[in-house]
Every structure is written in structure tokens, then in C-alpha cells.
């Protein structure tokens, strides 16, 4: 029997071949679309403090309800970071995921600026500017760590015209809703499953723009074996392959704590480091995995341990 996720994927592939939704699926899609629009209408009008509190509460509720994901997260955390209590780590991860989602939803509003929510230090700014100065764009890799949606928005506010490579929604009508906050903040978008996506990525790099990827969650893209957090892993090879073929600098940008009280606006900072290129994509993929591992170890309770990446 196909899982709902598998069925959705196959339905989307059928649509790309010219197929159509069933009547039941159309009704389900329409109901979901209406519910999302209503929720965003409410969210956009909530006071910031109430929104963040609601996000944390949502994370705690998900921790209580999603037993399978909770167990999987604990198993992975216990293997990857045995020195930390897996039960508490995963519980905080759920709660932080809800709050980070709420913080990212603030990007749907004209204010605050992303740079008010995540600081970019002088060293990270110089690293990014020096890489872009080479004139071949930048392949910019980030993990799903903290309010990761702030990364591209902050880079845009620095004046660097970033482009994010994202997965398209199963229902094309959801894409404008999902992408609204990115476009509002000056982030260009490339939906990786659409025709011409590889050419658009190359074109953006030739224009000298940073092109962002989030490779640490499961996806149906070419991947290679490596080790992440000391564990066997399958990491997408696309960003490394693009960097090699285009000769573009490869950067890893990750969210870290800013060392400020939680009550202050900027709780996080963006740390950017450059990865030494190699002509061997397996070696380069492992270097990226090592950088992602370092980032996760710095902020382990803000990573999505519960995502089913290791099934």
C-alpha cells in the first residue's frame, strides 16, 4: 500500500505528464488551501509575542502527538550526540521548531528587518563579499537549523540578491503562498522540479548572485554516501557538483546563538565559512557534511531531529 506521501508524489508526477486530480483530491486541496489562507490571515495580525508563544505551544503539542517522529528523533540524537540526553534534546527541538517557524513567519510583514532578527558579523560579511568578488557567484549551503528562513532574507538585506533553490508544493496553487515571504524580502526563487531549473541556477551564478541550498533533509535528488554527525548519511551532491563545474566558491552559512537574552530582538547570528573546493565531488560532499555537522553541534536543540531523513 502506498503511503500518503508517496501517493502525493506520484499524483504530482502525473500532473506534470498532463494528468488531473481526482474529484476527491480536488476537494481536499481546496479545503487545505482555504485553511492555510485563513490561518495566515490570523497569523499576520497576531502580536509578535503572541505569535512566538503560539509557535512554542504548537511545538510542544507536536511533541506530544507525533510519537513515531519523537522516537525516531531520540534514536538519531542518541547515536549522533551520545553525551547529551536525547529525550530532553528532542523535546526542546520540537518546541524550538514551533517558535522558529513563528519567527520565520514574521518575514511576511514589512517589519522587522531580517537583520534585526539575525546578526551578521564583520567576519562573515567579509567572507561572503570576498567570495562574490571572484565574479562566479556563490553556492551557499545551509542546514535546517534555527529560523533558517532568515538566512536568505538577511543576505538580501546586505544587498547581494540571493536566489533560493526550493522544492515546489504538491499543489501549484500553494507555491505563491509558501513563497510570498521570500519574494517580499527580495529573495529570488528557483523551483528545482520545474523545467529549466538547472539553467536558471547557472544563469544566477553567472550574474554573480549567491544561490542557496538546504540539503540536510530527505529529498528525491541525486545523493552520495558520507558521514554526518559521525553517522552514515546520504547528502545531495547537486550543490557540490555545481560548484565544481561552475568554479563557484562554496560557502556554508548557519544560524548560531547571538549570545543575547531571549527577550532581545536578535537572538541569533549568521555564521558564514568557506569550504575548500576539490575536483572530487565525494571529497567535497564530505567537507560540506563536516561543516554542517559542526553547525548542528553548536545548536543541537534547534535542528529537526524528528524529520524522517533516516528511514
ChimeraX attribute file (.defattr): number of C-alpha atoms within 10 A of each C-alpha:
attribute: neighborCount
match mode: 1-to-1
recipient: residues
	/A:1	5
	/A:2	8
	/A:3	8
	/A:4	9
	/A:5	10
	/A:6	11
	/A:7	12
	/A:8	15
	/A:9	14
	/A:10	14
	/A:11	19
	/A:12	19
	/A:13	13
	/A:14	13
	/A:15	14
	/A:16	12
	/A:17	9
	/A:18	8
	/A:19	11
	/A:20	13
	/A:21	14
	/A:22	10
	/A:23	9
	/A:24	9
	/A:25	13
	/A:26	13
	/A:27	12
	/A:28	11
	/A:29	17
	/A:30	14
	/A:31	11
	/A:32	13
	/A:33	15
	/A:34	10
	/A:35	12
	/A:36	15
	/A:37	13
	/A:38	11
	/A:39	10
	/A:40	14
	/A:41	11
	/A:42	11
	/A:43	18
	/A:44	15
	/A:45	10
	/A:46	13
	/A:47	9
	/A:48	15
	/A:49	12
	/A:50	12
	/A:51	21
	/A:52	22
	/A:53	14
	/A:54	17
	/A:55	21
	/A:56	22
	/A:57	17
	/A:58	20
	/A:59	23
	/A:60	20
	/A:61	14
	/A:62	18
	/A:63	20
	/A:64	12
	/A:65	11
	/A:66	11
	/A:67	12
	/A:68	11
	/A:69	17
	/A:70	20
	/A:71	16
	/A:72	19
	/A:73	26
	/A:74	20
	/A:75	16
	/A:76	19
	/A:77	23
	/A:78	17
	/A:79	14
	/A:80	17
	/A:81	15
	/A:82	10
	/A:83	9
	/A:84	12
	/A:85	12
	/A:86	22
	/A:87	16
	/A:88	11
	/A:89	20
	/A:90	29
	/A:91	22
	/A:92	20
	/A:93	25
	/A:94	28
	/A:95	21
	/A:96	26
	/A:97	26
	/A:98	24
	/A:99	25
	/A:100	22
	/A:101	20
	/A:102	23
	/A:103	21
	/A:104	20
	/A:105	20
	/A:106	21
	/A:107	23
	/A:108	18
	/A:109	13
	/A:110	10
	/A:111	9
	/A:112	12
	/A:113	16
	/A:114	22
	/A:115	21
	/A:116	16
	/A:117	22
	/A:118	24
	/A:119	22
	/A:120	21
	/A:121	13
	/A:122	9
	/A:123	12
	/A:124	18
	/A:125	15
	/A:126	12
	/A:127	16
	/A:128	23
	/A:129	14
	/A:130	12
	/A:131	20
	/A:132	20
	/A:133	12
	/A:134	13
	/A:135	15
	/A:136	21
	/A:137	27
	/A:138	29
	/A:139	28
	/A:140	27
	/A:141	24
	/A:142	24
	/A:143	23
	/A:144	19
	/A:145	24
	/A:146	28
	/A:147	24
	/A:148	23
	/A:149	20
	/A:150	27
	/A:151	24
	/A:152	27
	/A:153	25
	/A:154	24
	/A:155	23
	/A:156	21
	/A:157	16
	/A:158	14
	/A:159	9
	/A:160	19
	/A:161	19
	/A:162	27
	/A:163	26
	/A:164	21
	/A:165	19
	/A:166	15
	/A:167	15
	/A:168	16
	/A:169	16
	/A:170	17
	/A:171	16
	/A:172	10
	/A:173	12
	/A:174	16
	/A:175	14
	/A:176	12
	/A:177	15
	/A:178	13
	/A:179	16
	/A:180	13
	/A:181	20
	/A:182	22
	/A:183	15
	/A:184	14
	/A:185	21
	/A:186	19
	/A:187	22
	/A:188	20
	/A:189	20
	/A:190	20
	/A:191	17
	/A:192	17
	/A:193	15
	/A:194	11
	/A:195	9
	/A:196	11
	/A:197	15
	/A:198	17
	/A:199	10
	/A:200	17
	/A:201	23
	/A:202	19
	/A:203	13
	/A:204	21
	/A:205	25
	/A:206	16
	/A:207	13
	/A:208	21
	/A:209	23
	/A:210	31
	/A:211	26
	/A:212	26
	/A:213	19
	/A:214	18
	/A:215	22
	/A:216	20
	/A:217	16
	/A:218	15
	/A:219	13
	/A:220	6
	/A:221	13
	/A:222	10
	/A:223	16
	/A:224	15
	/A:225	14
	/A:226	20
	/A:227	16
	/A:228	21
	/A:229	19
	/A:230	13
	/A:231	11
	/A:232	11
	/A:233	18
	/A:234	22
	/A:235	23
	/A:236	23
	/A:237	20
	/A:238	18
	/A:239	21
	/A:240	27
	/A:241	17
	/A:242	18
	/A:243	25
	/A:244	19
	/A:245	10
	/A:246	16
	/A:247	17
	/A:248	24
	/A:249	24
	/A:250	26
	/A:251	25
	/A:252	22
	/A:253	23
	/A:254	27
	/A:255	28
	/A:256	20
	/A:257	18
	/A:258	17
	/A:259	10
	/A:260	11
	/A:261	10
	/A:262	11
	/A:263	8
	/A:264	9
	/A:265	14
	/A:266	18
	/A:267	18
	/A:268	23
	/A:269	22
	/A:270	22
	/A:271	21
	/A:272	22
	/A:273	16
	/A:274	19
	/A:275	15
	/A:276	11
	/A:277	19
	/A:278	14
	/A:279	13
	/A:280	11
	/A:281	19
	/A:282	16
	/A:283	14
	/A:284	22
	/A:285	26
	/A:286	20
	/A:287	19
	/A:288	27
	/A:289	24
	/A:290	18
	/A:291	23
	/A:292	23
	/A:293	18
	/A:294	15
	/A:295	21
	/A:296	23
	/A:297	14
	/A:298	13
	/A:299	16
	/A:300	21
	/A:301	23
	/A:302	26
	/A:303	24
	/A:304	22
	/A:305	26
	/A:306	24
	/A:307	14
	/A:308	13
	/A:309	16
	/A:310	14
	/A:311	6
